[in-house]
Amino acid sequence: MDSIVLLDALHRIARTLGFHLAALHVNHQLSPNAGRWSVFCRDWCRARGIPFRAVKVRVPRGNSVEAAARAARYAAFAGAAADYVVLAHHQDDQAETVLLQLLRGAGVKGLAAMPLLRAEGRGPRVEGKTTRHSTLDTRPSTLVPRHSTPDTRPSTPDTRHATPAILRPLLGVTRAEIEAYARQRKLKWIEDESNQDIYFQRNYLRHEVLPVIARRFPAYRATLARAAQHLAEAARTLDEVAAADGAEWIESGSLAVDALRRLPAARARNLLRYFLAGHGLTMPGAGRLEEALRQALDAKQDARVLVELGDFTLRRHAGNLHLVRSGSAPPAHFEKRWRGEKEIALPELGGVLSLAPARGSGISLARLGARPVTIRVRQGGERLQPDCRRPRRSLKNLLQEARLPPWQRERLPLLYCGEHLVWVAGIGVDCRFQAAGVEPAIRPVWGAGEETRLPWRAGRRAGRVSL
């Protein structure tokens, strides 16, 4: 019902406000009726001329089907070709979320619950301020959630990404008001039978706990929503403190351990949470966070710091903490032939290699000759002479000198001509293959992802290293 009401309201105001509207239905494939729901949504949109797309997702069975379904759903949202994905969460949902987070022992950010606007992948949440007067206008002419102006000041600078922002315009509207609008508009909808199953925690609160609370505290929805706003303000303040604490210590996606060492324990934990959140990490529990902080601060200088945090691993190298996405190493004998392409995707290595035409700098085409050019990974024992004034040196020594973290070395692309090592990302072109004068050449550029980003070269942008 909630989504149908939201879609009906947006459809009525789309032309007036000048935005393009489309519907995305996520089929979790958990109910035997899922296919029927998808058909209903398609037909409903078709009758109103609303572009419609259904996406099937796979929800792995595990400890929490709810959490897995949510993760799959938001992954589908992230792939939508839109500026905003608008969701129908309302004030009752917000109250349930606050209580659930409280019962889970969540911190300040968790208790802030759902924001009016979240720029997924673009930066911090933006809290909207809603009042008890945020209601649905159920007159036939229009439906407008009348929120007061949202506070859109982010706690850290925003950046542009392709992922759409998440907008929840009905957070100030109760479920009863939404149902009244639906009946006044004579809208039809389908109920998900799982919403009645009190095995799920949210449903248990909704059907067993909140009706009891409502008898004694009838305004609990607005009260809990107001508490969430207070906690959101506190969370923004903590982010601002962390940003100040880490201003000179967070660079190229890494955090200096000294920044944590110089702070009181509470602020050190806050800075570490801020650093992890900046990588899009789901926040670990308090015990795991404490263990990460302990290893970072107390492990010996030459000790291997490695803390598993969900899909990521926290590592320490050269006095800095790095968050690395967990994944398998590339094949030991990885090799790919270059056939003159200007760009080669190398997902096994986590990036894209560009080979742009150049003159007088980069790799001499004449010196490559007709021999096969291949991309490989380290095997051990390689030697390179990037500086013609200095002797040939072991690649291991060059990489250590460049302070490249060990876990990145295994994913570093090496360019070979026949059996001669020509170029190594972040190190340079071997003296024998360097272009001179105005001779035709190619200039390799390694565009690494977050896990393979080369940290030591000044002047690079967006993880791209040009040599």
Secondary structure, 3 states (H helix, E strand, C coil): CHHHHHHHHHHHHHHHHCCCCCEEEEECCCCCCHHHHHHHHHHHHHHHCCCEEEEECCCCCCCCHHHHHHHHHHHHHHCCCCCEEECCCCHHHHHHHHHHHHHCCCCHHHHCCCCCEECCCCCCEECCCCCCCCCCCCCCCCCCCCCCCCCCCCCCCCCCCCCCEEECCCCCCCHHHHHHHHHHCCCCCCCCHHHHCCCCHHHHHHHHHHHHHHHHCCCHHHHHHHHHHHHHHHHHHHHHHHHHHCCCCEECCEEEHHHHHCCCHHHHHHHHHHHHHCCCCCCCCHHHHHHHHHHHHHCCCCCCCEEEECCEEEEEECCEEEEEECCCCCCCCCEEEECCCCEEEECCCCEEEEEEEEECCCEEHHHHCCCCEEEECCCCCCEECCCCCCCCEEHHHHHHHCCCCHHHHCCCCEEEECCEEEEECCCEECHHHECCCCCEEEEEEEEECCCCCCCCCCCCECCEEEC
